[in-house]
């Protein structure tokens, strides 16, 4: 049994179409079929029921799939550990990031790329729920996001910096000189708000149900940078973390007047798995970054 055969099997089991699986693996369909057949012969069982258009897993195939996925993950972890033992910071580092962390990440990405040119950085932007799923499936090595309201049993969240849910507005807005703003005052202004799934929206809905409130919401959007662009060019208000406006000189963040208004920026990793040295180096560099130090000192 070869790792390549297991890789071909898993991809085909995920797509359930031999021709599409072959294209995604950059091999011919005949090569894919031959490797699957060899695996079936070695195991002495049929893994797929085939017809001219699609395929389905047999009982044996269904049993093998999670075992094959685990074997492939263990194989990748083995290669990463061997490389680390040779003190080679090479390979790839996959990082999942929520949209609000864009400006926080920039400094560390530049410094890391300069310090470790042998490591390819792959950065994926998603909302909180999506990032936790890809982390659980080991599609990323770490996630940078605010701490979720409900903990994930298999995920460890390490504190990075403290923040507050804030009202974001243009610096020339009438509310820009306030020290804080109440939810009651927000009802008198037109709002563009983060859509469901974004952590700022989750934090806000701990205090108020948007659908049943008197808030004057004229726009919802699930991309924080576009939301900030809209606020910067209109008189609309939005609610995001204070850190999200870093680098935007025309915007102002005023904390919402809410009890226990705390948001914790965190590094999220899987428990009880091997962590690449490149991931450890990136997180250390992130913690030492000027951007993080400035945010941390603001709320001390």
Secondary structure, 3 states (H helix, E strand, C coil): CCHHHHHHHHHHHHHCCHHHHHHHHCCCHHHHHHHHHHHHHHHCCCCEEECCCCEEECHHHHHHHHHHHHHHHHHHHHHHHHHHHCCCCCEEEEEEECHHHHHHHHHHHHHHHHHCCCEEEEEEECCHHHHHHHHHCCCCCEEEEECCCCCCCCEEEEEEEEECEEEEEECCCCCCCCCCECHHHHCCCEEEEECCCCHHHHHHCCCCCHHHCCCEEEEEECCHHHHHHHHHCCCCEEEEEHHHHCCCCCEEEEEECCCCCCEEEEEEEECCCCCCHHHHHHHHHHHHCHHHHHHHHHCC
